[in-house]
């Protein structure tokens, strides 16, 4: 009889919990023949604290550029390095253009940084300056450059002459508002040295094998650029695409193919000169792109606060929680079955100072992952499995709620039991065995009708949240439901 009815009753109990978060009034359920399933509810306190995110795994096709000073979180600055993809067996076809039509010394290399008009944080009218340097070291296949604390000076020479520079505002002030709002995608154009354009064109002519594929092009011709934020403050720009474009100026011609000339001076008519694109090298997913994020020391002061905790992205602050595993699996509960473990984190309404008109949004998604896996999860491009990792969204009540993490708790219990069976000092050697970390993340879904999750990555946009908790703040409760068969 016990085997016959146990599964049915447990299913009914869990279905009831899914409809009602309040389990405080649940009692016992009686079964036939005197058998009984006893339901127990318990509440345990969870300890939380803020921890510095330091450097995060930031492999992405989006580049970040700019500087923003927040009155609460201090200075955040972003710049990046990137390589450029080369079409296999690229040939720059100059033979289709007569030499007489090419304006002397007109070869140019142009760097275009593209962005969508709403993809930024801060003041779109704040002026910034970027400087472009050529990389002199190859970004080889290792993971160092995917971490946000990557040191660009390992890959470029700060004393070298820049390829180019540009003052810019996100909103082009020369464009009327009515016209600006009609477009979606914009770009920042930076003119690079003519020497670079000539070098690439000569290499293509004399060593075509260097253009056989992207790897050969990067190793032998052009290793990439470091786009450095040089000056300015007020915004962070999220760049979607980047192109290195080689161009030449071509004289305009009449219907007979003759150069159009000024009727008085007989010099070529400058107004008829056109720009011709010779080659395009794009920063695509097939090549390496490395973002560098820098936060001010002010984050350390926030981490030291004990009356609450923080979430701040990117590469800012995470919240760590210590789960009371020993209490959950001790005493009268030691032989009980865990059916439901619920944990919620309440955010404060205000996430930023009134001293700035720009309020950082709260993270849309946060990942709960075991602390010992907080780096490997992203390096291995893992997906949350609702066993040792979970993702939730911010509810309308300003709460990040994890409805049932009993699989994670059971995994911690089993791991400790196995560890101590081999080593009595296992807990001291594994201090993070019962700790989880909350991390702001970005979720990528498939384009199909099922909208399945295909990637979980660090949220690299500016977000922040202030959470109840901390060693001296509001207590965070862990709600546990057990069942025992009698």
FIDO-68095 format. One record per residue: x, y, z of N, C-alpha, C, O in turn. Coordinates in steps of 0.05 Angstrom, whole numbers, plus 5000, padded with zeros to 4 digits. Layout:
XYZXYZXYZXYZ ...
END
This chain:
501649765000500050005000501750255000501050454987 504050255015505750485017506750574990506650804983 507750384974508850444948506550544930507050714913 504150424933501950484916501050774918500450904898 500950884943499851144947501851374951501151604949 504351304956506351514962506651714940506551954944 507051614915507451794892505151974887505452204881 502651864890500252024885500052244905499452474898 500552184931500252384952502452604949501752834953 504852524943507052724941506452914917506953154919 505352804896504652974873502553174881502653404873 500553084896498453264904499453484923498653714921 501353414940502453604959504053814944503754054949 505753734925507353924909505654094891506254334887 503453984881501654144864500354364881499954584871 499754294906498554494924500554714930499754944930 503054644934505054854940505455034916505955274919 505254924891505555094868503455304865503855504851 501155254877498955454875498955644898497655864896 500255584920500155764943502855764957503755554966 504156004958506756024971506556005001508655965014 504256045013503956035042503455755051501355645048 505555635063505355355072505155335102505455115113 504755565115504855565144502655405157503055315180 500355365144498055235157497754945149495854815156 499754845133499554565125500054385149501754435166 498554165151498953985173499553705163501453675147 498053515172498553235164496453135144494253235144 497252945128495452825110495252525117497252395119 492752435121492252155130491751975106490552065086 492751735108492351535086490851295097490551265121 490051125079488650885087490450705103492850725102 489150525118490550315133492450425154494250295163 491950675162493650785184496250905175497751015192 496950875149499450995139499151305137496951405134 501351445140501251735141503651865129505951785133 503152085113505252265104505152515122503052655122 507352575135507352805152508853035138511052985128 507653265137508853495125509853685146508453755165 512353775143513653965162514554215147515554195124 514254435159515254695148517254815167516854805191 519354915156521455045172522455295159522455315134 523455475175524655725165527455755176527855735200 529355805159532155835167533156105156532256205136 535056225170536156475161538556425143540156245147 538656595122540856585103542656835107541557055109 545256795107547057015110548057105083548856945067 548057365078548957475052551057695056551157815078 552557735035554557955035555158025006554757864988 556158265002557058354976559958264971561558254990 560558184947563358124940564058264914562358294896 566558334911567458464886567458264863568458034867 566458344841566458164818569258154805569957954792 570758364809573558374799573558354769572758534755 574458124759574558084730572657864722572557654734 571157914701569157714692569857614664571157754648 568857374657569157264631567157404612564757384615 568257564593566657744578566857694548567357884533 566657444540566757384511564157474498561957364504 564257654480561857774468562657904441564957964436 560657944424561058084399560358374401560558524382 559558464425559058744430561458874443562758754461 562159114434564359254446563359494462561259604455 564759564483563859774501565959994502568359944504 565060244501566860464499565760704514563460784511 567460834531566561084544567361084573568660914583 566361294587566861334615564361454628563161644617 563661354651561361464665561961464695562861264707 561561704707561961734736559261744750557761934746 558761554767556261534781556661624810558661544822 554861784822555361874850555361654870556561684892 554061424864553961204883556160994878557460904896 556660934852558460714846561160804835562960644830 561561064832564061174823564461154793562561144778 567061144785567761154757567660874744568760684756 566460854721566560614705567660694677566560884665 569660554667570860614642571160364625571760154636 570660384599570760154582572160224555571760434544 573860044546574960054519575459764510574859584525 576659734487576759464476578959424455580059624444 579659174451581459094429579858914410578058764419 580558924385579158744366580958674342582658834334 580558434332581758354306579658394284577358464290 580558354259578758384237578858134219580958024214 576458064210576157824193576957904164576458124155 578157714150578957754122577557534105577657294112 576157614084574957424066577057244054579157334046 576556984053578556794043579456874015577856933997 582056874011583356933985582457203974581957233951 582457393992581657663984583657783964586057763968 582557903943584258053924583158333921580758373915 584758523927583958803923584358873894586658913885 582158893879582258923850582759213841580859353834 585259283842586059553832586259553801586259763789 586559313790586859303761584459383745584559433721 582159403759579659483746579459793745577659893733 581359923758581360213759583860313745586060263755 583660463724586160573712587660753731586460913746 590260723731591960883750591461183747591561333766 590761263722590461543717587961653731587661903734 586061483739583661573752583861573782582061683795 585961453793586261453822587661703831589861763822 586461853849587662093859590162023874590061843892 592362153868594862093881594762113911593562303922 595961913925596061913955593261923967592862043988 591361793954588561813965587661553979585461543989 589461353981588661113995588161184025589761324037 585961084035585261134063584360884077583260704065 584860874103583760664121581860804140582660984155 579460714140577360834157576260624177575660404169 576060704202574860534222572060634228571660854236 570060454224567260524230566360354254566560114254 565360494274564160374297561160414296560260644297 559560204294556760224291555260174317556060014333 552960324320551360284344548460364338547960524320 546660234353543860314351543360554369544560574390 541560724361541260984374540560964404540961154419 539360744412538560714440540460544456540060494480 542660454444544560274457546760424470549060414461 546160564492548160704507547060764535544660734539 548760834553547860924579549061194585551361244580 547361384595548361644602547361864584545161854573 549062064580548462304566549362284537551762274532 547562284518548262244490549762494478550862474457 549662714493550962964482553663004495555063194487 554462844514557162874526559362804506559162604492 561362974505563562944486565762754497566562784520 566662574481568762394488570862394466570462494444 573162284472575262254452576361964453576961864474 576461844429577661584427580361604412580661774395 582161424419584761404404585061114396584560934411 585961074371586260804360589260734357590760884344 590060514370592860414368592860154353590959994355 595060094339595359834326596459634346598359704361 595359394346596459184363599059084351599359054327 601059034368603558924359604058634368606058514361 602158534384602258254393599658114385597558224386 599957864376597757704367596057604390597157494409 593457654389591557544409591257244405589557164389 592957084418592956804413590656664427589256784443 590356404421588056254431588556174461589355954467 587856354478587756294507585456464518584256624504 584856424544582456554555583056824569581256954578 585656894570586357134586584857384575583957544591 584757414549583657654537580657664539579457874533 579357444546576457454549575657554577573257594582 577557594595576857704621577058004620578858114607 575258134634574958424632577258584644577358824640 579058444658581358584669583858554651586058594660 583358474626585558444607587258694605586158914606 589858664603591658894602592358944573593958794562 591359164561592059224533594959264528595959214506 596459344548599359404544600959154538603259174530 599758914542600958674533600858634503602258474491 599058794490598558754462599058994445598958974420 599659224457600359464441602459624456602859584480 603759794442605859964453604760244459604160394440 604460314485603260584491604960814480603861034476 607460764475609260974464609061004434610261184422 607560824421607460834392605661054382603961164398 605961134357604261334345601461224340601261014328 599361354349596661254344596061244314597061394299 594361064307593361044279591461274273591161364251 590061374294588161584290586761654316587061504336 585161864316583661944340581062084330580862164307 579162104349576662224341575162334366574862194386 574262584364572362694384569562624374568962644350 567862544393565262454384563162504406563862514430 560662524398558362504416556662284405556562234380 555162144422553461934413551362044394550761934373 550162274402548262404384549762604367551062784377 549462574341550762754323549463024324547163054315 550763224335549563484340549063644314547663844314 550263544292549763684267547163584253546363704233 545963384264543463274253541063374269541163354294 539063464256536663554269535263324283535363094274 533963394306532563184321530563034304530362784307 529063174288527063034271528362834252527162624247 530662894242532062714224533462494240533462254232 534662564263535962364280534062144288534861904288 531662214294529762014304528661824282527361634287 529261894257528261724235530161494229529461304214 532561504240534561294235534861124260534361214283 535860884256536260694279539160634284539960614307 540760614263543560544266545360784258544860924239 547360824274549261044270552160944272552560714280 553961114266556761024267558561264274557961494270 560961184285563061374289565361304270566361084270 566061494253568161454233570761574243570861814251 572861414243575561514250577461464227577761234218 578661674217580661644195583261554207584461674225 584261324197586761214206589061304187588561424166 591461234194593761324179593761214150592960994146 594561384131594761294104596761074100596560904083 598761084117600860874116599660594120600560404106 597660574137596360314141595060224116595259994108 593560404103592160324078594160244057593760034043 596260394054598360324033599660054040600159894022 600160004066601459754074599759514067600759314057 597159534073595359304068595059264038595159034029 594859474022594659443993597159323981596959153964 599459413990601959303980602359013988603258853972 601558944012601658664021599858494004600658263997 597558583997595658433981596858383953596358183941 598258583943599458563916601858383915602258223897 603558403936606158263936606057993950607657813943 604257963969604057703984601157623986599957634008 599957533965597057463965596457233985594157203994 598457063991598056844010597356944038596056794053 598157194044597457304070594457344073593457384096 593057344051590157404052588557144046586157154039 589756914051588456664046586056624065584056504058 586456714090584356694110584856904132586857044131 583056914151583257114172585757084189587157274196 586356834196588656784213591256874200592956994213 591556814174594056904160594157204158596257324162 591857334153591757624151592557754178594057944179 591457644200592057754226594957724234596157904245 596057484229598757434237600757584220602857674231 600257624194602257734176601858014167603758154159 599358114168598858374157597858574178599058784182 595758504193594658704211593458554235591458414233 594658594259593858434282591358544296590158404312 590558784289588158894301588659164314590759284310 586659264329586859534341585959524370584459354379 587059714385586159774412584760054410586060254404 582160054415580660304415580460394444579060284460 581960604450582260704478580460944483580461134466 579060944505577661194513579761384525580961324546 580161604512582261794519581362004538582762074557 578962124533578062334551575062364548573762244530 573862514566570962554566569662384588570862194598 567162454595565762314616562762364611561962584603 561162154616558262194614556661984601554261974603 557961794587556461574575558161334569560661344567 556861104566558060854557556560774532554060754532 557960724511556760654485557060344481559160234485 554860224471554859934465554959904435552959964421 557259814425557759794396556959524385557759314396 555459524364554459274353556259154331556458914329 557559324315559259234293561559424289561459654297 563659324276565959484269567059394243567259154237 567759594226568959534200571559704196571659934204 573559574184575859714174575559724144575559514131 575359964133574759994104577060134090577860354099 578060014069580060144052578660284029576960164016 579360534024578160684002580260823985582560853993 579360913962581061083944579261293932576861243928 580361523927578861743913579261703883581461673873 577061713869577061663840575961913826573862023833 577462003805576562233790573962173775573561943765 572162363774569762333758570462343728572262483720 568962193712569462183683566862243668564662213678 567262333643564962393626564162143611565161923617 562362163592561361933578563461793561563161563553 565561943555567761823539570061713556571961613545 569661733582571761623600573961823607575961743619 573662073599575662273605575062403632572762433640 577262483646576962613672575462873668576163033650 573562923685572063173684573863393696574963363718 574163613680576063823689574664093691572564143678 575864263708574864543710575264683683577464663671 573264823674573464943647575465163646576565223624 576165283669578065513669580865413674582665473658 581265263695583965183703584864923690587164853689 582864773679583464503668584464303688585364083680 584364373713584964173734582563993738580364063732 583063743748580863563753578763693772579463823792 576263663765574063783781573763633807573063393808 574363773829574363643855571563553863571163353877 569463693854566763623861565863363848563863243857 567263273828566463023814567962783826567362553818 569862833844571362603855569562443873568062543889 569762173870568161993886569961803902572161743894 568861713924570361523941569561243934567161183933 571461073928570960803921571960613943574260633951 570260433952571160233971572760013958571859903938 575059953969576859743958576659483972576759273960 576259493999576159254014574859314041575159534052 573459114053572259144079573058914097572858684089 574158974120574858774140573158824165573159044177 571558624173569658664194570558514219571858304218 569758624242570258494268567858304273565758394282 568158054266565957854268566457664291568557684305 564557484295564857284317567157094312568056964331 568057074287570256884281572956984290574856834292 573157244297575757354307575357434336573157444347 577557514348577557564377576957864382577958044369 575257904402574658174412574858164442573657994455 576258354454576758354482576058624495577158824487 574158624513573358864527574858894553575458694567 575659144559576959204585575159384601574559604591 574359304625572759464643574359544667575859384678 573959794676575259894700573260034718571860214709 573159944743571460064763573160204783575460124788 572160414795573660564815573760414842572160224846 575560494859575860364885573360414903573160294924 571560584894569160644910567460394915565960374934 567660194896566159944899566959804925565359664937 569459824933570359694957568859804982568259655000 568360064982566860175004563960065005562860025026 562760024982560059914981560059624990558159545004 562059474982562259194990562459175020561558975032 563759365033564159355062561659425078561659375102 559559525065557159585080555759325088555659135073 554559325112553459085124550459075127549358875135 549159295120546259315124544659235099542159235100 545959165078544759085053546958975035549258975042 546158875011548158784992547558914965545459034961 549358874946549059004920549358794897550658594900 548058864875548758754849549458984830547859174828 551758974818552559184800554059064776555958914780 553159124752554459024728555359264711554159484713 557359214694558858964691561358964708562459174715 562258734716564758684731564858864756566858974762 562558874769562359054793562058904819564058834832 559558844827559058724853557058494849555058524835 557558274862555658054864554758024893556058134911 552657874897551757804924552257514929551457344914 553557464952554157184960552257114983551757275001 551156864982549456765003550556505014551356334998 550456475040551256225053548756075061547256165078 548355845049545955685055546255525081548455415085 544255525098544555375124544155075121542254965132 545854955105545554665098545554495123543954305126 547354555142547554395166544954395182544254185192 543654625184541154635198538854495183537154355195 538854515157536854395140536954085143534853955142 539353985146539653695146540553585173542253415174 539453695195540353615222537953575240535653655233 538453445262536353405282533953255272534153045260 531653365278529153235270528753215240526953075231 530353375224529953375195531953195181531853165156 533653065196535852915183534852695165536152635144 532652565171531652345155529252415138528052245125 528552675138526252755122526952805093529352825086 524952815076525352865048524853165042522753275049 526753285028526353565020524553574996525053444976 522353724999520553754976520554034964520254064940 521054234980521054504970522954674986522854675011 524654824972526455014985526155284970526955294946 525055484983524455734969526155964981526455985005 527356124963529056344971528556584954528556564929 528156814966527557064952529357284961530257294984 529957474943531557704950530057954942529357994918 529458124961527858364957529758594951531758634965 529058754931530658984924529359234935526959254938 531059434941530059694949529059834924529959784902 527060014928525960164905527960334891528160344867 529560474907531560654896534260514891535260384909 535260534867537860404861540060604855542260524849 539460864858541561064852540961324866538761374875 542961484867542861744881541061944865540861924840 539862124879538362334866540162544853539162734841 542762514856544662704845545062674816546462834803 544062464804544362414775541662364762539962234774 541162474738538662414724538562144711536462054701 540862004712541061744698541061524719542961474733 538761384721538461164740539160894726537960834706 540960754738541560494727539160304730538060294752 538460164709536259974712537159734729539559674731 535159594740535859344754536159124734534959124712 537858934741538358714722535758564717534258494735 535258504692532858354685532958064693530957954701 535357944691535757664698538057644718540057784715 537857474738540157404754540457104755538456954756 542957024756543656734758544456674786545956814799 543356454797544356334822546056094815545055904803 548556104823550355884817552155844841552656024856 553155604844554955544866557455704863558455734841 558455814885560755994884563155854871564655984857 563555604876565855464865565655434835567655364822 563255494823562855464794562355734781561555744758 562755954795562056214785563756304761562956484746 566156184758567856254735567556034713567256104689 567555784721567455574701564755564686564655484663 562655654699560055654687560055814661558955724641 561456044661561456214637563656124618563356144594 565956034628568055944611567155704594567955684571 565555534606564655294591562055344576560955164563 561055594577558655664563556355484571554855384554 555955444597553955264607551255404607551055654606 549155244609546355344612545455264640546355064651 543755424652542755354679541055104677539555064658 541354924697540154664696537954614717536854394719 537454824733535554794755536254564775534554454788 538854514776539854314795542054454812541754454837 544054564799546054714814546254994804547955154814 544555064785544455344775541655414767540155244756 540855654773538155744767538156034757540056184763 536156104742535856374733532956474739531056324736 532756724748530156834753530057124743532157234737 527657234742527357504733526257674756525357574776 526457934753525458114773522458134771521358204750 521058064793518158074793517058354796518558544802 514458384791513258654793513358764822512959004826 513758584841513958674869516858724877517458744901 518658754857521458814862522858594878524658644895 522158344872523358114885524457924864523157864844 526957834869528057614853527457354869528557314890 525657194858524656954872525656704859525256664835 526856524875527556254866525556064880525756014904 523755954864521455804875522155544889520955474909 524155404878524855154890527755074883528254994860 529555094902532355024897533154774913535454744921 531154594917531754354933533854174920535354034934 534054174893536154014879538954114887540753954892 539254374889541854494897542554414925544754334931 540554444943541054374971541754074974543654004989 540353904960540953624961543753564950545153384960 544553714929547253674918549353754938551353614940 548853964953550754044974550953834996553153775005 548653735004548653525025550153275016551753175031 549653194992550952944981553952994978555552814984 554753224969557553284965559053284991561253174993 557853405012559253405038559453125049561553045059 557352965047557352695057559552535044561052385057 559752555017561852405003564552505010566452345014 564852775012567452885019568552805046570852725049 566752815066567552745093568052445097569452355115 566852285079567351995080570251925072571351715079 571552115058574352075050576352245065578652185066 575352465076577052655090575552795112573652945106 576252755136574852865159575053175159573453305172 577053285146577453565146576453695120577353915112 574653555106573753645080572453915080572954085062 570853975101569454235102571354465103571054665089 573454445120575454655122576954695096577854915090 577354485081578754495056577054595033577954665012 574354595038572454685017570554885029568154825032 571455125036569855315050567455425034565655545046 567455385008565255484991563155274985561455324968 563255054999561454834991558454904994556854794980 557855085013555055155018554355445010552455565020 555955554992555655834984554655854955555555704937 552856044950551956104923552456394918552856554936 552456464892552956744884550756834865549956674847 549757074868547857194850549257374831550857544839 548857334804550257464783548357574762546757414752 548457834756546757934734547657804707549957804701 545657704692546357564667544557654644542457784649 545457594621543857634596543057364585544757184584 540557334577539557084567539157104536537857294527 540256914521539856904492538056674486538556444493 535856734471533956524464534056464434534956634418 533256224427533256154399531056314384529256414396 531456334358529556484342527056324334525156434322 527056064341524755894334522355954351522456124369 520255804346517755844361517955764390516455854407 519855574396520055484423521555674442521255654466 523055874430524456074446526155944468526256044490 527555734462529155594482531755764487532655904470 532755734511535155874519537555744507537955494510 539255894493541555784479544155884491546355774486 544056094508546456204520545856364545543756504546 547656354564547456514588550156654591552256514594 550256914592552757054593552457284614550257364621 554757384622554757614641553257844628553557904604 551657984644550458234634552658454634553758524655 553258554610555458734607554559024605556159204600 551959074608550959344608550859444637551059284656 550659704641550559814668547859764681545859874672 547859614702545559564718546359564748548659534754 544359604765544959594794542459524809540259574800 542859404832540659344851541659334879543859244884 540159434897540759434926538859234939536459264937 539959024951538358804962538258814992540158895006 535958735003535758695032537558465040537858275025 538758495063540658285073543058415085542858625098 545358275083547758365096547858255124545858165135 550158245136550558125162548958275184548358155205 548358535180546958685200544358805190543158965203 543458715167541058825155538658645159538658465176 536658685143534258515144534958225140536558155122 533758055156534257765154532957655129530657725123 534357475115533257345092532457055101534156915112 530056985095529056725104529056525081528356585058 529756285088529656055070527355875079527355785102 525355835063522955685070523255395059523555355035 523055205078523554925071521054765078519954795100 520254585060518154395065519254115063520554035044 518653955084519553685085517053495085514853585091 517553255077515553045081516952795092519352745086 515552665109516652415120514452205120512152265126 515151955113513151745111513151575136515251485145 510851545147510551385172508651155168508251005187 
END
